[in-house]
Amino acid sequence: MRLKGKIALVTAAGQGIGQAAAMAMAAEGATVLATDVNADLLKSYHGVANVQTAVLDVLDKDAIAKQVASMARLDVIFNCAGFVHNGTIEQAQDEEWNFAFNLNVRSQFWMIQAAIPKMVAQFEQDGRGGSIINMASVCSSVKGLPNRFIYGTSKAAVIGLTKSVAADYVRQGIRCNCICPGTVDTPSLQDRINSYADPVQARKDFINRQPMGRLAQAHEIAPIVTFLASDESIFATGNAYMVDGGMTI
Ligand code: NAD
């Protein structure tokens, strides 16, 4: 029970990595608020111990602020929401860029900005601040991947955002780290595979870019989130953690 007594908020927890991380943190004793824009997906938590749910669109700044303000305390945030656009810089559209930066980066800025005063106050009261975990990707400033211009640029911004927050609050009990998964077999990856002319070949291509010769499962990404949420990682801040099946060897 590494997270007993901690209150955690997870965005985009309806499926995929967010769901796996919410479940893993609840299993470790955290009280988890699993949020998602899609209310139907949150029904999967019905009857799961230690999990409450709330509809939250992370593109809505006011909704984020209200959600955070409504919580008695907040020890852990996992900012998981994000979207992948395919294409090169020549193919990139302004609307796609704006959407990606709003969802992948600005939502984290809003969430963290709303939560910091609460976490700093907690630290001043009882010495327990907070741990913020942001979803980046190995496709970022870590590694350039073909046809991921907007996505890779936005996830590089997540790493910069993470380090900036870590630097500013390192003495106020707030840790801020990000994680950089390789390719994970989630519903949205399957959607993307299905959008190719030859989905069978597309899946093979995704697998081939993974040195281990397979995709990750979402539950294989969750443990790094649990670790960063827990006090086991108490001396770790400002880092980007690869969980990429060897893509950066
Ligand atoms: P997913 O894309 O399958 O699920 C995304 C979830 O986000 C859905 O439940 C959806 O309803 C929710 N969502 C969408 N818009 C939202 C909004 N405005 N507000 C709140 N929730 C919203 O999940 P995934 O593939 O596990 O991806 C999650 C994160 O992990 C993303 O940031 C993604 O970039 C990142 N990531 C994924 C992979 C991968 O290969 N799957 C690899 C590296 C990083």
Boltz pocket constraint, residues with backbone or C-beta under 6 A from the ligand:
constraints:
  - pocket:
      binder: B
      contacts: [[A, 11], [A, 12], [A, 13], [A, 14], [A, 15], [A, 16], [A, 17], [A, 18], [A, 35], [A, 36], [A, 37], [A, 38], [A, 41], [A, 56], [A, 57], [A, 58], [A, 59], [A, 79], [A, 80], [A, 81], [A, 82], [A, 83], [A, 84], [A, 103], [A, 135], [A, 136], [A, 137], [A, 138], [A, 180], [A, 181], [A, 182], [A, 183], [A, 184], [A, 185], [A, 186], [A, 187], [A, 188], [A, 189], [A, 218]]
      max_distance: 6.0
